[in-house]
């Protein structure tokens, strides 16, 4: 399918950050945009659908067969990424939902671009952190993504698997519709609510701008489906925790605001020495935020992910240390640095 001819795509999760961007990037093709509702920007060639991938017919009802007859390829983006959700909810979307989408592909005779997560590679090492309110959700999430990938590989359907890392906002503005895990860390630090960092200062924090991830998926949408896994990650250009803290200090220092330099603790020490005491100090909301941060921190190590960007189908899509720093700067200015300073 690596041609410029007009194709017909079904995009799941089209009402989300990445799915919505894909609708824009694939202009010129016929698109069925499947989301929680039919609300979406009206544009030529795009039909917005209200559906539910947890349902065998994706919630399409009587339109299922007709749409399947028209679709050439599916870009499966819809997923549950919230560590606070129970296992049944996570698997109903990430595993059962994926199987339902694969069944649609079979009926349609369509291939699939399946969006997974780079953190499937850390499923075992992350288990060093247990006993937090979100560790179970983290493990359920990672297992669901692993099982979703397995379902794709054994389906007999032509496929590629995309493994993006942490999602950040738009590369030009830093803005994002919903804050992700790294935003929790940044916000807590610059607000003075993070007296220590629950991972080493050399831990590599891998993230990409939402538009870069969408651009990479758009490339895969029109490339040959070769059964490979593609790592949509910063790789060697990930940013160490200490560098992130230092950058925040520079931005606030330029505004005459001094941020307290936090202490760094290895996760094992946090779990053994600090976690037991938190129940007496933090309220439920604050404890949940800390648990989320600790669950996320357990996914980072000093070793970088491999990255597929900048080569093959992703020529011209390549993160650098400079783009990562720029994105962090725009994010902090967009959400936390006082407006008079950010301007």
Buried (B, 14 or more C-beta within 10 A) or exposed (E): BEEEEEBBBBBBBBBBBBBBBBBBBBEEBBBBBBBBEEEBEEEEEBBBBEBBBBBEBBBBEEBBEEBBEEBBBBBBBBBBBEBBBEBEBBBBBBBBBBBBBBBBBBBBEBBBBBBBBBBBBBBEEBEEBEEBBBBBBBBBBBBBBBBBBEBBBEBEBBBBBBBBBBBBBBBEBBEBEEBBBBBBBBBBBBEEEBEEBBBBBEBBBBBBBBBBBBBBBBBBBBBEBEEBBBBBBBBBBBBBBBBBBBBBBEBBEEEEEEBEEBEBBBBEEBBEEBBEEBEEEBEEEEBBBBBBBBBBBBBBBEEBBEBBBBEEBBEEBBBEEEBBBBBBBBBBBBBBBEEEEBE
